[in-house]
Amino acid sequence: MTTIKEQLIAAIENTPEPILEKTLDYLEYLKTKTNTSTIKSTNISVEDGEPILRGSKAKDLLKFAGTWQGDDFEKCLQLVYDTRSETEF
């Protein structure tokens, strides 16, 4: 009897690269979702301008692109510009 891991490895061998890329993205999403669901919410004060890190990636936000609902877009966008911090690479 083969394990799930062995079945996955066998399936990977014959899978085209574009599907593998999507599969990897989904696997990373599931791992992140599992990790974040086990983290308990805490009351940590965040200073103005201090970034809040949650273990997500920018590509995780793409599913929300073009879905703004409300009439305060300009006000919220200005808030983002006023409070964003410089990136470090």
C-alpha positions in Angstrom: 0.0 0.0 0.0 1.4 3.4 -1.0 1.3 6.4 1.2 -0.3 9.7 0.2 3.2 11.2 -0.1 4.3 8.5 -2.5 1.1 9.0 -4.5 1.8 12.7 -4.8 5.3 12.2 -5.9 4.2 9.7 -8.6 1.6 12.2 -9.8 4.1 15.0 -9.9 6.3 13.0 -12.2 3.8 13.3 -15.1 2.4 16.8 -14.4 3.1 19.8 -16.6 5.0 22.7 -15.1 2.1 25.3 -15.1 0.0 22.9 -13.0 2.9 22.2 -10.7 3.2 25.9 -10.1 -0.4 26.3 -9.2 -0.2 23.2 -7.0 2.8 24.5 -5.1 1.0 27.8 -4.6 -2.0 26.0 -3.2 0.1 23.8 -0.9 1.9 26.9 0.5 -1.5 28.5 1.0 -2.8 25.5 2.9 0.3 25.4 5.1 0.0 29.1 5.9 -3.7 28.7 6.6 -3.0 25.9 9.0 -0.2 27.8 10.7 -2.2 31.0 11.1 -5.3 29.1 12.4 -3.2 27.7 15.3 -1.8 31.1 16.3 -3.9 32.7 19.0 -4.9 36.3 18.8 -3.0 38.5 21.2 -3.4 42.2 22.1 -0.1 43.5 20.9 0.0 47.3 20.5 1.4 48.4 17.2 3.1 51.8 16.9 1.9 54.1 14.0 3.9 53.2 10.9 5.1 49.9 12.2 4.4 47.1 9.7 2.2 44.2 10.8 3.7 40.9 9.7 1.4 37.9 9.4 3.4 35.4 7.4 1.5 36.0 4.2 2.8 37.0 0.8 1.9 39.8 -1.5 0.5 37.4 -4.0 -2.0 36.3 -1.4 -3.6 39.7 -1.7 -4.2 39.4 -5.5 -7.5 37.6 -4.9 -8.8 40.9 -3.5 -7.7 43.1 -6.5 -10.5 45.1 -7.9 -13.0 44.2 -5.2 -13.1 47.5 -3.2 -16.6 48.1 -1.8 -17.4 51.5 -0.2 -17.3 55.2 -0.9 -14.1 56.0 1.2 -11.5 54.7 -1.3 -9.6 58.0 -1.7 -9.5 58.5 2.1 -8.2 55.0 2.7 -5.7 55.3 -0.1 -4.4 58.5 1.4 -4.1 56.8 4.8 -2.0 54.1 3.2 0.3 56.7 1.6 0.6 58.6 4.9 1.5 55.5 7.1 3.5 53.2 4.8 7.0 52.4 5.7 10.0 51.9 3.4 10.8 48.4 2.3 14.1 46.7 3.2 15.6 44.1 0.8 
